[in-house]
Amino acid sequence: MCGIIAYVGKREVRPILIDGLSRLEYRGYDSAGVATLTDGDMEVTKKAGRITELARHVAQRKRPTSIGISHTRWATHGEPNDVNAHPHTDQSGRLALVHNGVIENYQLLKRQMTAAGHTFKSATDTEVLAHLIGKYYDEVETLGDEKLLEAVRRALREVKGTYGIAVLHQDHPGLIIGARRGSPLVLGIGDGEMFICSDATTLLPYTQKVVYLKDFDLVQIRESNFKLETLAEGESSYEIKELDYAAEAAERGDFAHFMLKEIYEQPLTIENAVRGRLNIEECSAQLGGLNLTPQQLREIDRIIILGCGTALHAGMVGSHMLEDMAFIPTQTDYASEFRYKNCPVPKNTLFFVISQSGETADTLGALREARRKGFRGLGICNNVGSTIARESDGGVYMHAGPEIGVAATKSFVSQCAIFGLLTLVLGRMRHMSAGTGRQIIEAFEKLPNQITQILANDEHIEAIARKYCHAKSMLFLGREYNYPVALEAALKMKEISYIHAAGFPTAELKHGVIALIDSETPSVFICPQDILHEKNISNMQEVRARKGPIIAVATEGDEEIHHHADDIIYVPRTMDMLQPILNIIPLQLLAYHAAVALGRDVDKPRNLAKSVTVE
């Protein structure tokens, strides 16, 4: 969950590295560092805290250089401080390494090297890997740049765990070596310059030509060329891809935070998710990436949806859609739990794994487990070159554009929209009428304008957020399609405001949750005018009787709700299966404005990172 950027070329490297780290800061921001080669000398600068602190120290380095590696950290081993920050050097101090991932056998390796006379300065697993590469470098008899490559290769064969690394050595002034296993790494190809990076969107200001490294790939980069091999010493196949994002897509623009920008992008997010996929003539949808024939789709008896955090909540919405409208038994599970279970799975079961980045370690592990047992696994992700996109049997791309804010927003609505399309496809193959299919298509077409309508009430939502932002705890309650919305809204609130928040099915209120109700604990009821409207009202009355403040997310035109709620946020009406897409929007804004009112760092909440690539 750390960020890496490395560069070799003709330009001064330090501004490029600092700019790249600033773009990668959502991946980790407790410390950062830079290593460069200047006139044959290794210069390492690293500081705890944000990139701005590192930039101030790097600016004091005056000698020009055009090669370097850098890193922004989310701590796994060792507390965030200057010593534990990356890059780490080997015993000689002539080799520097940055690393994303976890070396699981680092303690054993550390004991072995300590016995051999190595001295370690940090508490990190990464420093152990740096020393191990340095150890093999001293032992390898190969000459030239192959000496460093062979040292890296031998060390990586000995470690257990995950890594995305970049290595720099004082004796090889024009060379950087990168390698990956389980942690994302991208090669960027410029004009007389090369990059290694954790996230392709970081490279948008510099190049749009990239190669997504595969597990066990090793890459050597020099200013005018690169060479890609495998850990087993063979050539590695690769494809140069063109990034289809404009550089501005990864910029904040006029918005105060990326999160707010991405909330406001959601009308376009929905348009991009469904563009070219709605088939009006057949009252259905077309999803060519599923890689399954119509007959194979009809033979599906069960669906299992796996994800983590926000992705899992979107999967829970999808589960309701698929059961309610396509009549397919569907279950959801935490990817992190499923991969270690031994649950019986019926023969004709299809798996969907959801990950915005396509690199989530637990979700990738669950996909591999499902496929290992002979089941088809389809991915729903936003990154075309991601590991899940490559390893799944097919899937659906979200086309949501870069999501930089740590708290997921537009990815949730995009994932819900994709499950709506899947429901339309599978439902029309079974029992769904053409009329119902047409209604779903018409509802999809209205969503962008309806979201825009909700966003127009931003000031009203901000006022409510300021009213309740000093609460110690908040409850979010919803039923059926809106129970996952309650979970997601609670997650957003605690992620960025640090207010304790929990989501529950509304009917569970009287089964224990009601003990939490008091005059200082707001309850947010998601209460659309659906079949359960009266039951939701009844539960609101139970809270009101105990003097609990109530915020209601209600359907436009619902006048009765005024008698039961202290504050109301209205949303337009749509089909029940798509209502979560509208209902989450004001709750994202509620969390955002509460966090701003409390002075939180919205885009970089404490202890969190965007892409969870370690288990």
DRENPA-248550 format. One record per residue (C-alpha): x, y, z. Coordinates in steps of 0.2 Angstrom, whole numbers. Layout:
# DRENPA-248550
      X      Y      Z
      X      Y      Z
...
This chain:
# DRENPA-248550
      X      Y      Z
      0      0      0
     15     11     -3
     19     22    -19
     35     20    -29
     41     31    -44
     58     29    -52
     65     39    -67
     80     38    -78
     82     51    -93
     89     68    -97
     79     79    -86
     83     84    -68
     75     70    -58
     71     78    -41
     56     88    -47
     49     73    -56
     50     62    -41
     43     74    -29
     28     77    -42
     26     59    -44
     26     56    -25
     13     70    -23
      2     61    -35
      5     44    -26
      2     51     -9
    -15     43     -8
     -6     26     -7
      3     31      9
      8     46     17
     16     43     34
     34     45     27
     43     47     11
     60     47      3
     71     49    -12
     88     41    -18
     98     48    -32
    115     45    -40
    124     62    -42
    142     62    -49
    144     44    -44
    138     47    -26
    122     40    -18
    111     53    -10
     97     47      1
     84     59      8
     70     53     18
     58     61     31
     43     56     41
     27     65     37
     19     72     21
     28     74      4
     29     93      7
     42     90     22
     52     79     10
     52     91     -4
     59    105      8
     74     94     11
     76     88     -6
     76    106    -13
     92    109     -3
    101     96    -14
    109    106    -28
    120     95    -38
    111     90    -54
    106     72    -57
     94     63    -69
     92     46    -61
     83     41    -45
     70     31    -35
     57     37    -23
     44     31    -11
     29     36     -1
     25     24     14
     10     16     22
     19      8     37
     18    -11     39
     34    -15     49
     40     -2     60
     33     15     66
     33     30     54
     49     39     56
     64     45     47
     74     29     50
     60     17     44
     56     28     29
     61     21     11
     73     20      2
     84      8     12
    102      4      8
    112    -12      9
    127    -15     21
    139     -6      9
    127     10      7
    130      9    -12
    113      1    -16
     96      8    -12
     79      0    -13
     61      5    -12
     48     -8     -9
     29    -10     -9
     23    -26     -1
     28    -38     13
     43    -49     15
     35    -63     26
     52    -72     30
     62    -56     34
     65    -61     52
     73    -77     47
     84    -68     34
     88    -54     46
     94    -67     59
    105    -75     46
    113    -59     40
    115    -52     57
    125    -68     62
    136    -65     46
    140    -47     52
    126    -36     44
    120    -21     54
    102    -15     52
     96      2     56
     77      1     54
     63    -11     60
     57    -14     42
     56    -29     31
     62    -19     16
     79    -16     24
     82    -34     25
     78    -36      6
     91    -22      2
    104    -31     12
    100    -48      4
    102    -40    -13
    118    -32     -8
    125    -49     -1
    122    -57    -17
    129    -43    -26
    146    -46    -17
    145    -64    -21
    140    -63    -40
    155    -65    -52
    145    -58    -67
    152    -42    -75
    143    -26    -80
    125    -22    -77
    121    -41    -77
    129    -42    -60
    116    -31    -52
    102    -40    -61
    108    -57    -55
    109    -51    -37
     91    -45    -38
     86    -61    -46
     95    -72    -33
     88    -62    -18
     70    -63    -25
     71    -81    -26
     74    -82     -8
     61    -71     -1
     43    -76      3
     29    -63      1
     25    -49    -10
     35    -35    -18
     35    -21    -30
     53    -14    -30
     65     -2    -38
     84     -4    -36
     98      9    -38
    116      5    -37
    131     17    -36
    141      6    -48
    128      6    -61
    124     25    -64
    112     23    -79
    102      8    -73
     87      5    -62
     80    -12    -60
     61    -16    -55
     52    -32    -51
     35    -37    -45
     26    -50    -37
      9    -47    -30
     11    -28    -29
      7    -17    -44
     21    -10    -54
     20     -1    -71
     34      3    -84
     32     20    -92
     40     23   -109
     44     41   -113
     55     50   -126
     72     47   -121
     67     43   -103
     59     29    -93
     49     27    -77
     44     14    -65
     28     18    -55
     15     10    -44
      1     18    -53
      0     22    -71
    -11     38    -69
      4     46    -60
     13     45    -76
      0     55    -86
     10     71    -86
     25     63    -94
     19     48   -105
      4     38   -110
     14     23   -115
     15     10   -102
     18     -9    -99
      9    -17    -84
     22    -29    -76
     16    -46    -72
     21    -56    -57
     39    -62    -57
     43    -49    -70
     60    -40    -69
     63    -25    -79
     79    -15    -82
     77      3    -88
     90     15    -95
     86     32   -103
     83     26   -120
     78      7   -118
     71     -6   -107
     73    -25   -105
     60    -36    -98
     63    -53    -91
     56    -66    -79
     63    -72    -62
     66    -88    -71
     78    -80    -83
     67    -81    -98
     60    -67   -109
     44    -60   -103
     30    -56   -115
     23    -38   -114
     11    -26   -122
     13     -8   -123
     -3      1   -119
     -9     18   -122
    -17     26   -106
    -35     33   -111
    -35     47    -98
    -31     65   -100
    -19     71    -88
    -32     83    -81
    -42     68    -75
    -30     65    -61
    -30     83    -56
    -41     91    -42
    -46    106    -53
    -56    119    -44
    -62    107    -30
    -55    108    -13
    -53     90    -12
    -52     75    -24
    -66     67    -14
    -78     81    -18
    -72     82    -36
    -76     63    -38
    -93     65    -29
    -97     78    -42
    -91     67    -57
   -104     54    -53
   -117     59    -66
   -103     56    -79
    -98     41    -70
   -115     33    -73
   -115     39    -91
    -98     30    -94
   -103     14    -85
   -118     12    -97
   -112     20   -113
   -114      8   -127
   -121     -6   -116
   -139     -3   -116
   -149    -12   -130
   -165     -3   -132
   -171    -15   -146
   -169    -31   -136
   -174    -22   -119
   -157    -28   -112
   -139    -24   -111
   -123    -30   -120
   -107    -34   -110
    -95    -42   -122
    -81    -44   -109
    -90    -58   -100
    -83    -71   -112
    -97    -83   -109
   -110    -88   -122
   -129    -86   -119
   -130   -104   -115
   -117   -104   -102
   -125    -89    -94
   -142    -98    -94
   -134   -113    -85
   -128   -102    -70
   -137   -109    -55
   -128    -98    -42
   -118    -82    -41
   -105    -78    -27
    -99    -60    -26
    -82    -56    -17
    -75    -39    -12
    -68    -29      2
    -75    -13     10
    -84     -2     -2
    -83    -15    -16
    -92    -28     -5
   -106    -15     -1
   -108    -13    -20
   -108    -32    -22
   -122    -33     -8
   -133    -21    -19
   -129    -32    -34
   -134    -47    -24
   -151    -40    -21
   -153    -35    -39
   -149    -52    -46
   -160    -61    -34
   -175    -49    -35
   -175    -46    -54
   -165    -60    -62
   -170    -74    -50
   -153    -80    -47
   -148    -86    -30
   -133    -74    -25
   -122    -72    -10
   -109    -60     -5
    -93    -63      6
    -78    -54     12
    -64    -59      0
    -52    -60     14
    -63    -73     23
    -68    -83      7
    -50    -87      2
    -47    -96     19
    -64   -105     19
    -68   -122     14
    -87   -119     10
    -96   -131     -2
    -99   -122    -19
   -112   -129    -31
   -106   -134    -48
   -114   -121    -59
   -108   -106    -48
   -101    -90    -56
    -89    -79    -46
    -88    -60    -47
    -74    -51    -39
    -74    -32    -37
    -60    -21    -35
    -58     -3    -41
    -39     -4    -43
    -39    -22    -48
    -25    -25    -37
    -33    -28    -20
    -23    -42    -12
    -37    -51     -3
    -49    -50    -18
    -35    -56    -30
    -32    -71    -18
    -50    -75    -18
    -51    -75    -37
    -36    -87    -37
    -44    -98    -25
    -61    -99    -34
    -52   -103    -51
    -40   -115    -43
    -56   -125    -38
    -62   -125    -56
    -75   -110    -56
    -76    -96    -68
    -71    -79    -60
    -76    -63    -68
    -69    -46    -63
    -77    -29    -60
    -63    -16    -60
    -57      1    -66
    -40     -3    -71
    -38    -11    -88
    -20    -17    -85
    -23    -23    -67
    -19    -41    -61
    -37    -45    -58
    -41    -39    -76
    -28    -51    -83
    -31    -66    -72
    -50    -67    -72
    -59    -76    -85
    -68    -61    -91
    -77    -46    -83
    -83    -28    -85
    -73    -12    -84
    -80      2    -74
    -73     16    -85
    -75     28    -70
    -58     37    -73
    -45     39    -60
    -51     39    -42
    -38     48    -31
    -48     51    -15
    -44     37     -2
    -63     36      2
    -71     28    -13
    -86     37    -20
    -89     36    -39
    -82     18    -39
    -97     13    -28
   -110     20    -40
   -101     13    -55
   -100     -4    -47
   -119     -3    -43
   -123      2    -61
   -113    -13    -68
   -123    -25    -57
   -138    -16    -64
   -132    -20    -81
   -128    -38    -77
   -145    -40    -69
   -153    -34    -85
   -143    -46    -96
   -146    -61    -85
   -164    -57    -81
   -169    -55    -99
   -161    -72   -102
   -173    -79    -89
   -190    -73    -83
   -189    -54    -85
   -201    -46    -97
   -197    -35   -111
   -207    -21   -102
   -197    -23    -86
   -181    -22    -96
   -187     -6   -105
   -191      2    -88
   -174     -2    -82
   -166      6    -97
   -177     21    -95
   -172     22    -77
   -153     21    -81
   -155     35    -94
   -162     47    -80
   -149     43    -67
   -136     57    -72
   -149     71    -72
   -156     64    -55
   -138     64    -47
   -136     82    -53
   -152     87    -45
   -146     79    -28
   -129     88    -30
   -139    105    -32
   -144    102    -13
   -126    102     -7
   -128    118      4
   -143    110     13
   -133     94     16
   -118    104     22
   -129    113     35
   -135     96     41
   -117     90     42
   -112    105     52
   -126    103     64
   -121     85     69
   -102     84     66
    -98     85     84
   -108     68     88
    -97     55     95
   -107     41     86
   -119     40     72
   -131     26     66
   -136     22     48
   -151     12     45
   -159      5     29
   -168    -10     23
   -167    -22      8
   -158    -13     -6
   -153      1      6
   -145     -9     20
   -129     -9     10
   -131      9      7
   -132     11     26
   -116      1     28
   -107     11     15
   -113     28     22
   -106     23     39
    -90     18     31
    -88     35     23
    -92     44     39
    -79     35     50
    -66     34     36
    -64     53     34
    -73     61     49
    -67     49     62
    -84     49     70
    -89     32     75
   -102     26     64
   -111      9     61
   -124      3     48
   -138     -9     52
   -154    -16     44
   -168     -5     51
   -178    -19     58
   -163    -24     68
   -165     -8     78
   -175    -17     92
   -164    -32     93
   -150    -23    102
   -146     -7     93
   -159      3    101
   -148      2    117
   -137     15    109
   -150     28    106
   -149     44    116
   -151     63    113
   -133     64    107
   -133     50     94
   -140     54     77
   -148     41     67
   -149     42     48
   -164     33     41
   -164     28     22
   -182     29     20
   -188     29      2
   -206     27     -3
   -206      9     -6
   -215     -7      1
   -206     -5     17
   -209     14     20
   -222     12     34
   -211     -1     43
   -196     12     42
   -208     25     49
   -212     14     63
   -194     12     68
   -191     30     66
   -205     33     79
   -196     21     91
   -180     32     90
   -190     48     92
   -198     41    107
   -181     40    115
   -176     58    110
   -164     52     97
   -160     65     83
   -166     58     66
   -159     63     48
   -170     55     34
   -165     52     16
   -182     52      8
   -191     52     -8
   -196     68    -16
   -214     73    -12
   -214     63      4
   -223     75     16
   -227     63     30
   -208     61     34
   -208     79     41
   -218     72     56
   -204     59     60
   -187     67     56
   -178     82     62
   -169     84     46
   -173     78     28
   -163     76     13
   -174     72     -3
   -169     62    -17
   -178     58    -34
   -188     42    -36
   -181     28    -47
   -184      9    -48
   -180      1    -32
   -165     -8    -39
   -157      8    -44
   -162     18    -29
   -145     15    -19
   -136     24    -33
   -146     40    -29
   -147     37    -10
   -128     36     -7
   -125     53    -15
   -131     64     -1
   -123     53     12
   -106     54      4
   -108     73      5
   -114     72     23
    -98     63     27
    -87     75     17
    -94     90     25
    -93     83     42
    -75     79     40
    -71     97     33
    -81    105     47
    -70     95     59
    -54    100     50
    -50     82     44
    -38     79     30
    -52     72     18
    -41     65      4
    -28     57     16
    -37     51     31
    -26     44     45
    -20     26     44
    -28     23     27
    -22     20     10
    -31     19     -6
    -26      3    -14
    -24    -12     -1
    -10    -22     -9
     -5    -31      7
    -14    -44     16
